[in-house]
Amino acid sequence: MPLVASRYPDYCAVLLAGSHTRGQATAQSDVDLIIFETSRRQAFRESFLHDGVPVEAFVHSFETIQPFFESDRERDRPSLQRMIADSWTIKDHPHLASIRKEAIQQLADGPIAWTNSEQERTRYFLSDLLDDFESVTNRAEGLAIASRLYEQSIEFILRANRCYIGQGKWAIRALAEFNEDYASRHTAAFELYYQSDDRREVIELLDAYLAPFGGRYFDGFSLGK
């Protein structure tokens, strides 16, 4: 490991993470490394090229991992937990097994459950956005609303079912982990709208997301009262 040894001489453990360990790497994929140093007090990440290959390094000590686990779980996006759970060990250390076990357990446990008020607030704002989408007549405005609906609706159905969410490509991946049929329908419905300006399937699908939780919500909602 000359790269790691030269840049991080105090390393004691190394994990390879990201798309290369999931079999999803492309020609543009970077190499994700999680590097542990025994005496590091503050974690950091950095990106660089090594022999023309993009590398992203996440540098921790065994003590700095826990606050990141807690933060990721609180924001419902377990980025570091996923990286560690799916990682390959490049240089082992006795502490790695327990860290990987905890990451896997937190993924299995799911995020902290919504309170009733959190769920109702999110249902209200998703309903409001869906109402706007259903009635919009301006194509540019419709596209803007659709872009927000795409991820907000995924976030609602996942969190309402106590599943983790994601951003960008991880949003649809998280939905597929929860329900492959929903993920396929979600993609097809929004693709139909973007290509043909036909919003019916988007509306039908999002109403299906909302239905088990009371459907669209307007009457009786209050905030800050």
C-alpha positions as CSV (number, residue, x, y, z in Angstrom):
1,M,0.0,0.0,0.0
2,P,2.6,2.6,-1.1
3,L,-0.1,5.2,-1.7
4,V,-1.5,5.0,1.8
5,A,1.9,4.7,3.4
6,S,3.2,7.8,1.7
7,R,0.2,10.0,2.3
8,Y,-0.9,8.7,5.7
9,P,2.2,7.3,7.5
10,D,0.3,6.9,10.8
11,Y,-2.3,4.6,9.3
12,C,-3.3,1.4,11.2
13,A,-6.2,0.1,9.1
14,V,-7.6,0.7,5.6
15,L,-10.9,-0.2,4.0
16,L,-11.9,0.0,0.3
17,A,-15.5,1.2,0.0
18,G,-17.9,2.6,-2.5
19,S,-18.9,1.4,-6.0
20,H,-15.8,-0.8,-6.5
21,T,-16.9,-3.1,-3.7
22,R,-20.6,-3.2,-4.9
23,G,-19.7,-4.1,-8.5
24,Q,-21.1,-0.8,-9.7
25,A,-17.9,1.0,-10.6
26,T,-17.7,2.9,-14.0
27,A,-14.8,4.4,-15.8
28,Q,-15.5,7.7,-13.9
29,S,-15.9,6.1,-10.5
30,D,-13.4,7.2,-7.8
31,V,-11.7,4.9,-5.3
32,D,-13.1,5.4,-1.8
33,L,-10.7,4.7,1.0
34,I,-11.5,4.7,4.7
35,I,-8.2,5.2,6.6
36,F,-7.8,4.8,10.3
37,E,-5.0,6.5,12.3
38,T,-4.6,5.7,16.0
39,S,-4.0,9.2,17.3
40,R,-6.2,11.3,15.0
41,R,-8.5,13.6,16.9
42,Q,-10.5,15.2,14.0
43,A,-11.7,13.3,11.0
44,F,-11.3,14.7,7.5
45,R,-11.8,13.8,3.9
46,E,-9.9,14.8,0.8
47,S,-9.9,14.1,-2.9
48,F,-6.9,13.7,-5.2
49,L,-5.6,12.0,-8.3
50,H,-3.2,9.0,-8.0
51,D,-1.7,8.0,-11.4
52,G,-4.7,9.6,-13.0
53,V,-7.3,7.7,-10.9
54,P,-9.6,9.8,-8.7
55,V,-9.3,8.9,-5.0
56,E,-11.5,10.0,-2.1
57,A,-10.1,9.4,1.3
58,F,-12.0,9.5,4.6
59,V,-9.5,9.7,7.4
60,H,-10.6,8.7,10.9
61,S,-9.5,7.3,14.2
62,F,-11.5,4.6,15.9
63,E,-13.0,7.3,18.2
64,T,-14.1,9.7,15.4
65,I,-16.3,7.2,13.7
66,Q,-19.1,7.2,16.4
67,P,-20.1,10.9,16.0
68,F,-20.4,10.4,12.3
69,F,-22.5,7.3,12.8
70,E,-24.8,9.3,15.1
71,S,-25.0,12.3,12.7
72,D,-25.8,10.1,9.7
73,R,-28.5,8.3,11.6
74,E,-30.1,11.5,12.8
75,R,-30.3,12.9,9.3
76,D,-31.6,9.6,8.0
77,R,-28.8,9.1,5.5
78,P,-26.3,6.4,6.7
79,S,-23.6,7.2,4.3
80,L,-20.7,6.1,6.5
81,Q,-22.5,3.0,7.7
82,R,-23.2,1.9,4.2
83,M,-19.5,2.5,3.2
84,I,-18.2,0.4,6.1
85,A,-20.8,-2.3,5.9
86,D,-20.0,-2.9,2.2
87,S,-16.3,-2.4,2.5
88,W,-13.4,-4.7,1.8
89,T,-10.5,-4.9,4.3
90,I,-7.2,-3.8,2.9
91,K,-5.4,-3.7,6.2
92,D,-7.0,-5.2,9.2
93,H,-7.1,-4.2,12.8
94,P,-8.7,-5.8,15.9
95,H,-11.2,-2.9,16.2
96,L,-12.5,-3.1,12.6
97,A,-14.8,-6.1,13.3
98,S,-16.8,-4.3,16.0
99,I,-17.1,-1.1,13.8
100,R,-18.4,-3.1,10.8
101,K,-20.8,-5.0,13.1
102,E,-22.2,-1.7,14.4
103,A,-22.6,-0.3,10.9
104,I,-24.5,-3.4,9.8
105,Q,-26.7,-3.3,12.9
106,Q,-27.6,0.4,12.4
107,L,-28.5,-0.3,8.8
108,A,-30.7,-3.1,9.9
109,D,-32.3,-1.1,12.7
110,G,-33.3,1.7,10.4
111,P,-33.6,5.4,11.3
112,I,-35.2,6.9,14.4
113,A,-39.0,6.6,13.9
114,W,-40.9,9.8,13.0
115,T,-43.2,11.3,15.6
116,N,-46.8,11.7,14.6
117,S,-46.4,15.5,14.1
118,E,-43.3,15.0,11.9
119,Q,-45.2,12.5,9.7
120,E,-48.2,14.7,9.4
121,R,-46.2,17.8,8.6
122,T,-44.3,15.9,5.9
123,R,-47.6,14.5,4.5
124,Y,-49.1,18.0,4.4
125,F,-46.2,19.5,2.4
126,L,-46.1,16.6,0.0
127,S,-49.8,16.9,-0.5
128,D,-49.5,20.6,-1.1
129,L,-46.8,20.0,-3.7
130,L,-48.8,17.3,-5.4
131,D,-51.8,19.6,-5.6
132,D,-49.7,22.2,-7.3
133,F,-48.4,19.6,-9.7
134,E,-51.9,18.4,-10.5
135,S,-53.1,21.9,-11.4
136,V,-50.1,23.5,-13.0
137,T,-50.5,24.7,-16.6
138,N,-47.0,26.1,-17.2
139,R,-44.6,23.5,-18.5
140,A,-41.5,25.2,-16.9
141,E,-43.2,25.4,-13.5
142,G,-44.4,21.8,-13.9
143,L,-40.8,20.6,-14.4
144,A,-39.7,22.5,-11.4
145,I,-42.4,21.0,-9.2
146,A,-41.7,17.5,-10.6
147,S,-38.0,17.7,-9.6
148,R,-39.0,18.4,-6.0
149,L,-41.7,15.8,-6.0
150,Y,-39.3,13.1,-7.3
151,E,-37.2,13.0,-4.1
152,Q,-39.7,14.4,-1.6
153,S,-42.1,11.6,-2.4
154,I,-39.4,9.0,-2.0
155,E,-38.3,10.4,1.3
156,F,-41.9,10.3,2.5
157,I,-42.6,6.7,1.6
158,L,-39.3,5.5,3.0
159,R,-39.4,7.5,6.3
160,A,-43.0,6.7,6.9
161,N,-42.0,3.1,6.7
162,R,-38.9,3.7,8.9
163,C,-36.4,3.2,6.2
164,Y,-33.3,5.2,5.5
165,I,-33.3,7.8,2.6
166,G,-30.7,9.0,0.2
167,Q,-29.9,11.8,-2.1
168,G,-29.3,11.8,-5.9
169,K,-28.7,8.3,-7.1
170,W,-29.0,7.0,-3.6
171,A,-32.7,8.1,-3.4
172,I,-33.9,5.6,-6.0
173,R,-31.5,2.9,-4.7
174,A,-33.0,3.3,-1.3
175,L,-36.5,3.0,-2.7
176,A,-35.5,-0.1,-4.6
177,E,-34.2,-1.7,-1.4
178,F,-37.6,-1.0,0.2
179,N,-39.8,-1.9,-2.7
180,E,-38.5,-2.8,-6.2
181,D,-42.0,-2.4,-7.8
182,Y,-42.3,1.2,-6.4
183,A,-38.8,2.0,-7.7
184,S,-39.7,0.8,-11.2
185,R,-43.0,2.6,-11.2
186,H,-41.4,5.8,-9.8
187,T,-38.9,5.8,-12.6
188,A,-41.5,5.0,-15.3
189,A,-44.0,7.6,-14.1
190,F,-41.5,10.5,-14.0
191,E,-40.0,9.5,-17.3
192,L,-43.4,9.6,-18.9
193,Y,-44.0,13.1,-17.5
194,Y,-40.6,14.4,-18.6
195,Q,-41.0,12.9,-22.1
196,S,-44.7,13.4,-22.8
197,D,-46.0,15.9,-20.3
198,D,-48.3,13.2,-19.0
199,R,-48.6,13.5,-15.3
200,R,-51.3,10.9,-14.6
201,E,-49.0,8.1,-13.5
202,V,-47.0,10.4,-11.2
203,I,-50.2,11.5,-9.5
204,E,-51.5,8.0,-9.2
205,L,-48.3,6.7,-7.7
206,L,-47.9,9.5,-5.2
207,D,-51.5,9.1,-4.1
208,A,-50.7,5.4,-3.5
209,Y,-47.7,6.4,-1.4
210,L,-50.0,8.7,0.7
211,A,-53.0,6.4,1.0
212,P,-51.8,4.1,3.8
213,F,-51.1,7.2,5.9
214,G,-54.4,9.0,5.4
215,G,-54.1,10.3,1.8
216,R,-53.6,13.9,0.9
217,Y,-53.7,16.2,3.9
218,F,-55.0,19.7,4.1
219,D,-58.0,20.1,6.4
220,G,-56.9,20.4,10.0
221,F,-53.2,21.0,9.5
222,S,-51.6,23.7,11.7
223,L,-48.0,24.7,12.3
224,G,-46.7,26.8,15.2
225,K,-50.1,27.3,16.7
